[in-house]
Amino acid sequence: MAEVLKFATPEAEPPKALHRAGGFVMTHTAADIQRSVDLIRSIDGPAMTMISGAPGVGKSAALREITRKLGDDAVYVTIAKGEGNPSNVATAILSQWREGDMRGHDLTTIRQAIGRLIGPRRVLMVDEAQFLFQRHKASCTKGAAFDWLRVASEESGFDLVFCGDLTLAQVMTNFAQLQSRMRRPVTIKEVDRADVEALAAANGLEEREIVTALAAVAEKHGGLRNVENVIRNAELFAGGGAVTGLHVKAAIIDLKLAAQDGRQ
Protein backbone atom coordinates (compact mmCIF):
# COMPACT_ATOMS: atom_id res chain seq x y z
CA MET A 1 0.00 0.00 0.00
CA ALA A 2 1.08 3.54 -0.66
CA GLU A 3 2.36 5.43 2.35
CA VAL A 4 -0.19 7.82 3.80
CA LEU A 5 1.35 10.88 5.40
CA LYS A 6 -0.79 13.02 7.67
CA PHE A 7 0.14 16.67 7.45
CA ALA A 8 -0.25 18.74 10.58
CA THR A 9 -3.26 21.01 10.82
CA PRO A 10 -4.14 23.50 13.55
CA GLU A 11 -6.83 21.07 14.76
CA ALA A 12 -4.66 17.96 14.65
CA GLU A 13 -3.28 16.39 17.81
CA PRO A 14 0.46 17.11 17.96
CA PRO A 15 2.66 14.03 17.52
CA LYS A 16 4.33 12.70 20.64
CA ALA A 17 7.95 13.71 21.06
CA LEU A 18 10.61 11.04 20.68
CA HIS A 19 13.51 10.69 23.07
CA ARG A 20 16.75 11.80 21.47
CA ALA A 21 20.16 12.01 23.07
CA GLY A 22 21.18 14.96 20.94
CA GLY A 23 24.76 16.11 20.52
CA PHE A 24 26.98 18.71 18.92
CA VAL A 25 27.86 18.39 15.23
CA MET A 26 31.32 19.64 14.24
CA THR A 27 30.46 21.56 11.09
CA HIS A 28 32.92 23.32 8.77
CA THR A 29 32.09 26.63 10.48
CA ALA A 30 32.53 25.17 13.96
CA ALA A 31 35.92 23.75 12.95
CA ASP A 32 36.95 27.18 11.64
CA ILE A 33 36.02 28.78 14.98
CA GLN A 34 37.77 25.98 16.88
CA ARG A 35 40.97 26.63 14.92
CA SER A 36 41.01 30.32 15.93
CA VAL A 37 40.43 29.49 19.60
CA ASP A 38 43.14 26.80 19.45
CA LEU A 39 45.52 29.36 17.95
CA ILE A 40 45.14 31.95 20.71
CA ARG A 41 45.37 29.17 23.30
CA SER A 42 48.70 28.07 21.83
CA ILE A 43 50.28 31.54 21.99
CA ASP A 44 52.55 32.34 24.92
CA GLY A 45 50.82 35.14 26.80
CA PRO A 46 47.30 36.59 26.47
CA ALA A 47 45.79 36.70 22.98
CA MET A 48 42.40 37.45 21.47
CA THR A 49 40.25 36.70 18.47
CA MET A 50 36.87 37.70 17.04
CA ILE A 51 34.01 35.65 15.61
CA SER A 52 31.55 37.72 13.57
CA GLY A 53 28.63 36.03 11.85
CA ALA A 54 25.07 36.23 10.61
CA PRO A 55 22.33 34.88 12.91
CA GLY A 56 21.89 31.12 12.77
CA VAL A 57 25.30 30.15 11.37
CA GLY A 58 26.19 28.17 14.49
CA LYS A 59 28.78 30.45 16.08
CA SER A 60 27.29 30.47 19.60
CA ALA A 61 26.75 26.70 19.56
CA ALA A 62 30.38 26.24 18.56
CA LEU A 63 31.61 28.52 21.36
CA ARG A 64 29.49 26.76 23.95
CA GLU A 65 30.85 23.37 22.84
CA ILE A 66 34.43 24.65 22.95
CA THR A 67 33.75 26.03 26.43
CA ARG A 68 32.32 22.68 27.53
CA LYS A 69 35.39 20.82 26.30
CA LEU A 70 37.78 23.25 27.97
CA GLY A 71 35.99 22.82 31.29
CA ASP A 72 37.49 24.96 34.05
CA ASP A 73 39.87 26.59 31.57
CA ALA A 74 37.06 28.59 29.94
CA VAL A 75 34.45 31.12 31.05
CA TYR A 76 31.44 31.86 28.82
CA VAL A 77 29.21 34.93 29.22
CA THR A 78 26.43 36.35 27.06
CA ILE A 79 25.90 40.11 26.88
CA ALA A 80 22.29 41.29 26.81
CA LYS A 81 21.27 44.38 24.88
CA GLY A 82 21.50 47.42 27.14
CA GLU A 83 23.94 45.69 29.51
CA GLY A 84 27.20 46.32 27.69
CA ASN A 85 28.88 48.86 29.97
CA PRO A 86 31.89 47.71 32.03
CA SER A 87 30.03 47.38 35.35
CA ASN A 88 27.25 45.24 33.87
CA VAL A 89 29.77 43.09 32.01
CA ALA A 90 31.67 42.66 35.27
CA THR A 91 28.48 41.54 37.03
CA ALA A 92 27.87 38.92 34.32
CA ILE A 93 31.40 37.58 34.69
CA LEU A 94 31.43 37.66 38.49
CA SER A 95 28.16 35.73 38.62
CA GLN A 96 30.08 32.71 37.34
CA TRP A 97 31.65 32.53 40.80
CA ARG A 98 28.56 33.76 42.68
CA GLU A 99 30.47 36.87 43.64
CA GLY A 100 28.53 39.80 45.05
CA ASP A 101 27.54 42.90 43.13
CA MET A 102 30.61 45.14 42.79
CA ARG A 103 28.96 48.02 40.98
CA GLY A 104 29.74 50.30 43.93
CA HIS A 105 33.47 49.77 43.44
CA ASP A 106 35.68 51.62 40.97
CA LEU A 107 36.28 49.93 37.63
CA THR A 108 39.97 49.33 38.32
CA THR A 109 39.19 47.35 41.47
CA ILE A 110 36.51 45.36 39.63
CA ARG A 111 38.85 44.65 36.72
CA GLN A 112 41.54 43.37 39.05
CA ALA A 113 39.03 41.15 40.86
CA ILE A 114 37.93 39.63 37.56
CA GLY A 115 41.55 39.08 36.57
CA ARG A 116 42.22 37.16 39.78
CA LEU A 117 39.13 34.99 39.33
CA ILE A 118 39.74 34.10 35.69
CA GLY A 119 43.51 33.85 36.04
CA PRO A 120 46.25 33.27 33.45
CA ARG A 121 46.01 30.74 30.60
CA ARG A 122 42.24 30.54 30.74
CA VAL A 123 39.94 31.98 28.10
CA LEU A 124 36.96 34.32 28.43
CA MET A 125 34.29 33.85 25.74
CA VAL A 126 32.11 36.96 25.32
CA ASP A 127 29.02 36.16 23.22
CA GLU A 128 26.70 38.80 21.69
CA ALA A 129 29.69 41.14 21.96
CA GLN A 130 28.12 43.65 19.58
CA PHE A 131 26.10 44.81 22.60
CA LEU A 132 29.31 46.02 24.25
CA PHE A 133 29.17 48.93 21.83
CA GLN A 134 26.92 51.13 23.94
CA ARG A 135 27.42 54.58 25.40
CA HIS A 136 28.96 54.73 28.86
CA LYS A 137 27.18 57.46 30.83
CA ALA A 138 30.11 58.34 33.08
CA SER A 139 32.71 58.78 30.34
CA CYS A 140 30.33 59.57 27.44
CA THR A 141 32.34 57.11 25.35
CA LYS A 142 30.93 54.25 23.32
CA GLY A 143 32.15 50.68 23.65
CA ALA A 144 34.30 51.27 26.74
CA ALA A 145 33.88 47.64 27.80
CA PHE A 146 35.89 46.41 24.81
CA ASP A 147 39.09 48.13 25.90
CA TRP A 148 38.31 47.49 29.57
CA LEU A 149 38.28 43.75 28.86
CA ARG A 150 41.43 44.02 26.77
CA VAL A 151 43.29 45.62 29.68
CA ALA A 152 41.95 42.96 32.07
CA SER A 153 43.18 40.26 29.69
CA GLU A 154 46.65 41.74 29.36
CA GLU A 155 47.01 42.44 33.09
CA SER A 156 45.91 38.97 34.18
CA GLY A 157 47.07 36.81 31.28
CA PHE A 158 43.79 35.28 30.10
CA ASP A 159 42.76 34.91 26.46
CA LEU A 160 39.74 36.69 25.06
CA VAL A 161 37.17 35.77 22.39
CA PHE A 162 34.63 38.33 21.17
CA CYS A 163 31.70 36.73 19.33
CA GLY A 164 28.79 38.60 17.77
CA ASP A 165 26.73 39.38 14.72
CA LEU A 166 28.04 40.84 11.47
CA THR A 167 28.10 44.36 12.92
CA LEU A 168 30.87 43.30 15.30
CA ALA A 169 33.56 43.37 12.61
CA GLN A 170 32.62 46.96 11.74
CA VAL A 171 32.48 47.94 15.42
CA MET A 172 36.04 46.70 15.87
CA THR A 173 37.30 49.30 13.40
CA ASN A 174 36.65 51.88 16.14
CA PHE A 175 39.25 50.25 18.39
CA ALA A 176 42.67 50.21 16.76
CA GLN A 177 44.34 48.59 19.79
CA LEU A 178 41.91 45.68 19.64
CA GLN A 179 42.01 45.30 15.87
CA SER A 180 45.80 45.05 15.82
CA ARG A 181 45.72 42.30 18.44
CA MET A 182 43.15 40.05 16.78
CA ARG A 183 44.53 36.66 15.76
CA ARG A 184 42.77 34.88 12.92
CA PRO A 185 39.37 36.63 13.12
CA VAL A 186 36.49 34.68 11.56
CA THR A 187 33.65 36.28 9.59
CA ILE A 188 30.68 34.11 8.53
CA LYS A 189 28.32 35.94 6.19
CA GLU A 190 25.86 33.12 5.57
CA VAL A 191 25.11 29.49 6.32
CA ASP A 192 27.56 27.18 4.56
CA ARG A 193 25.84 24.40 2.59
CA ALA A 194 28.54 22.05 3.88
CA ASP A 195 27.23 22.76 7.40
CA VAL A 196 23.71 21.81 6.33
CA GLU A 197 25.06 18.59 4.83
CA ALA A 198 26.93 17.84 8.07
CA LEU A 199 23.80 18.32 10.19
CA ALA A 200 21.75 16.20 7.80
CA ALA A 201 24.34 13.41 7.71
CA ALA A 202 24.62 13.41 11.51
CA ASN A 203 20.89 12.65 11.58
CA GLY A 204 21.09 9.96 8.90
CA LEU A 205 19.71 12.19 6.13
CA GLU A 206 21.85 12.13 3.01
CA GLU A 207 19.35 12.01 0.12
CA ARG A 208 19.91 14.89 -2.28
CA GLU A 209 16.23 15.87 -2.19
CA ILE A 210 16.27 16.18 1.60
CA VAL A 211 19.57 18.08 1.77
CA THR A 212 18.37 20.51 -0.90
CA ALA A 213 15.16 21.16 1.04
CA LEU A 214 17.11 21.72 4.26
CA ALA A 215 19.56 24.04 2.50
CA ALA A 216 16.61 26.12 1.29
CA VAL A 217 15.23 26.65 4.80
CA ALA A 218 18.75 27.45 6.04
CA GLU A 219 18.72 30.49 3.75
CA LYS A 220 15.81 31.94 5.69
CA HIS A 221 16.10 33.99 8.87
CA GLY A 222 17.06 31.44 11.52
CA GLY A 223 19.67 29.60 9.47
CA LEU A 224 20.80 26.30 10.97
CA ARG A 225 18.19 26.59 13.72
CA ASN A 226 15.60 26.14 10.98
CA VAL A 227 17.40 23.02 9.79
CA GLU A 228 17.48 21.48 13.26
CA ASN A 229 13.82 22.34 13.88
CA VAL A 230 12.77 20.79 10.57
CA ILE A 231 14.74 17.61 11.28
CA ARG A 232 13.20 17.25 14.75
CA ASN A 233 9.71 17.86 13.37
CA ALA A 234 10.29 15.40 10.53
CA GLU A 235 11.28 12.76 13.10
CA LEU A 236 7.94 13.30 14.83
CA PHE A 237 6.08 12.83 11.55
CA ALA A 238 8.10 9.66 10.91
CA GLY A 239 6.82 8.25 14.21
CA GLY A 240 10.00 6.39 15.01
CA GLY A 241 10.58 5.14 11.48
CA ALA A 242 13.02 6.32 8.84
CA VAL A 243 12.66 9.98 7.88
CA THR A 244 11.83 10.45 4.20
CA GLY A 245 11.57 13.43 1.90
CA LEU A 246 7.81 13.49 2.52
CA HIS A 247 8.37 13.84 6.26
CA VAL A 248 10.79 16.69 5.70
CA LYS A 249 8.34 18.42 3.37
CA ALA A 250 5.58 18.02 5.95
CA ALA A 251 7.83 19.46 8.65
CA ILE A 252 8.73 22.48 6.52
CA ILE A 253 5.07 23.20 5.82
CA ASP A 254 4.11 22.67 9.45
CA LEU A 255 6.77 25.12 10.65
CA LYS A 256 5.64 27.65 8.02
CA LEU A 257 9.03 27.66 6.33
CA ALA A 258 7.78 26.71 2.87
CA ALA A 259 8.28 29.13 -0.01
CA GLN A 260 5.14 31.03 -0.96
CA ASP A 261 4.36 32.44 -4.38
CA GLY A 262 7.83 31.53 -5.55
CA ARG A 263 9.48 33.56 -2.76
CA GLN A 264 11.60 32.31 0.15
N, C-alpha and C positions, 0 to 999 in steps of 0.2 A: 504494500500500500504506500501511496505517496505520503511524505511527511507533512503533517499539518502543524503549522506554527501559529500560535496565538499571539497576536500583537497586543501590546498593552493599551488599554483605554482608560480614561479617567474613572470609569465605573468598575474596572476589573480589579480583582483581589491581587495585591502585589505578590510576586513570587517570594517564596521563603529563601532567606539568605543562606548561602553555603559557607561552611567553615573553610577558611583559607589561611595558611600560615603566613603568607605574604613574604616580603623580602625585597632588598634593594637590588636594582639591576644596574650594573656598571656599563653605562652607555658611553658612546664616543665623547660626548660633552662632559660627562662625569670624569672620565679618564683624563681629559684635558685640564680640568680643574684640579684633579688629584696631582697631576704633574707639577703645577705651579705651587701647590702647597708643599709638596715633597721638596721642591727646589729651595724655598725659603727655609725649610726645616734643616736642610743640609748645609746652609751657609753658617760660617762661624760668626756669631754675634746676631743681634736682632735684625730682621728683614721683614719686608712687607710686600703684599701683592694685592691686586684688585680683580674682582670678578664682576663684570657688567653684562647684563643680559635681559632680553625681553621676558615678559611674564610667561611662565609655563614651560621654560626650556629645561628645567630640572636643576638649576643652580643651587637652590636652597636645600633640596633633597640630597644633593651631592655633598654639600658642606656638613649637613647633619650626620651623614654616614661617615665622613672623614673624622668628624668630632667623636662619634661613637667608637671608631676604631682606635683613636688616639687615647681614649679614656681620660685619665687624670692629667694628661699632657695638653689638653685642649679645653677652652672655655668658649661657649657659644651663646651669644646674646642677639636678640632681635630688637631693632629700634622702631618704636611706634611713631606715626606721624604726630608732630607737635611735641615730641619728647627727645629732641635731638641736641639739646644744649648740654654742656659738660656735666652739670650736676645731675640731670636726669639719666644721662648715660652712665655716670658713676653709680647711681642707685641700681640700675639694671645689672651692672657687673657685680656690685657688692651683694646683691640678693642671691647670687650663686653660693655664697658662704653664709647666708642668713645674717649678714652684718646689719647693724642698725643704720638708720637714715643719717647721712653725713652732710645733708644740704646746708646745715648751719656752719660748717667748717669752710675754710678758704680752699680754693681749688688746688693749690699746691699740696696741702695736707692730704686732701682726698686722693690726688694723683699718686702720691707716695704710698698711701695705704693700699691702693689698687695694685701698684707695682710689687709690694711685698706679698700680697695674696696670690697674684698670678705667678710671679717669680720668673727667673731666667729659663730659657730653652722651652718654654711652653708657648702655645699659640692662642691668641684671642681672635675668634671669628665674629665679625660684626655684620649681621645680616640686615637688609633693608637700610643700608648705609646712606642711601640718597637722602634719608630724613635727617641726617646730621647737618645738612645744609639749611639751617634755619637761623634766623637772627637772634643773637644773644643780647638780651635787654641791657645788661650791665655794660658791655663793651661796645654795643651797637655794631658789632661785626657779624658776618654771616659765616656759618660753618666752623665756628671756633673749636668744636669738639674734634674735628679732624686733626688739627695740629696738636691739640691737647693729648690725644691718644698717641700721636707720633712721639711726643716728648716722653710720655709714660713708657712707651715701648723701648726707646733708646736709653732711658735712665735705668730701667729694670731688666732689660735684656730679653723680653718676650717678643715673639713674632706677631705680626698683625695682618689680618685678611679683611679687606673691605669688600662686601658683596652687596650689589643692588641692581636696580633696573638700568635701562640704557642711558638714563640721564646722568648716572654716576660718572661715566667716563668724561662727559663734558664738565661736570662739577669739578673734577680733579684738576682741570686746567687752571682753576683759580688758586691752586696751591702748588707753587713751583717746588717747594721742598719735599712735598709728598710725591709729586710726579717723578722727580728725579730718582727717588728711592724705590719705585715700583719695580719688582722683578717679575718678568713674564706675565704681564696683565692679560686677562682673557676677556674678549668681547664676543657675545653670542647674540646675533641679530635676529635669529629665527630658529625654530625647531629643525634639527637635522633629521632628514629621512632615515639615516642610519640609526638614530636613536629610537625612532618609531619601530624599525625592524627589530632592534634589540629587545624592546618591550614586548613586541608581538611574539618573538621567538621564545622569550623567557616564559611565556604563557602557552606555549605549544601551538602558536598560530603563525604559520609560515606560507599559507596560500597567498598567491599574488593578489587575488581579489580582496582578501581580507586586509592585507597590508596596505593596499591602495586606499581602501575605505578609511582605515585608521589614519593614514597620512593626510587625508583630506580634512578630517576633524581636527587634526593637530595644527592645521593652518588657521583655525579659528581662535578667537580669544579664549585662552585657557590652555592652549598648547598640549603638552604631554598629560596634563590632568584630564583633558577630554579623553585621551587615548585610554588611560587607566580606568576612567569611569565607564567608558563603552565596553571595555573588556569585562569588567565586573558585572555589568548589566547583562551582557551576552551570556555569561556563565549562568546567571539566574534563569534566563530564557532556555538555556540548554538543559536545565534541571538535573545537573550531575552528569550529563552525557558530553560527548565531544561538541565543541563549539564550531558551528559552520558559518558560512557567509550569510545565511539567512538570519541566524541569531545576531550576528553583528549588525546587519541592516536593521533588524527590529530594535536593537539597543540604541542605535543612532537616532531612529525616529522617536523612540520613547523619550530620549533625553533632549529632544528638540534640537538636534545638531545637524539634521538633514538640510541639504541645499534646497532653497525655495526659489522658484521662478528662474532657475539657472544661476542663482547667486549663492555664494558661500555664506 
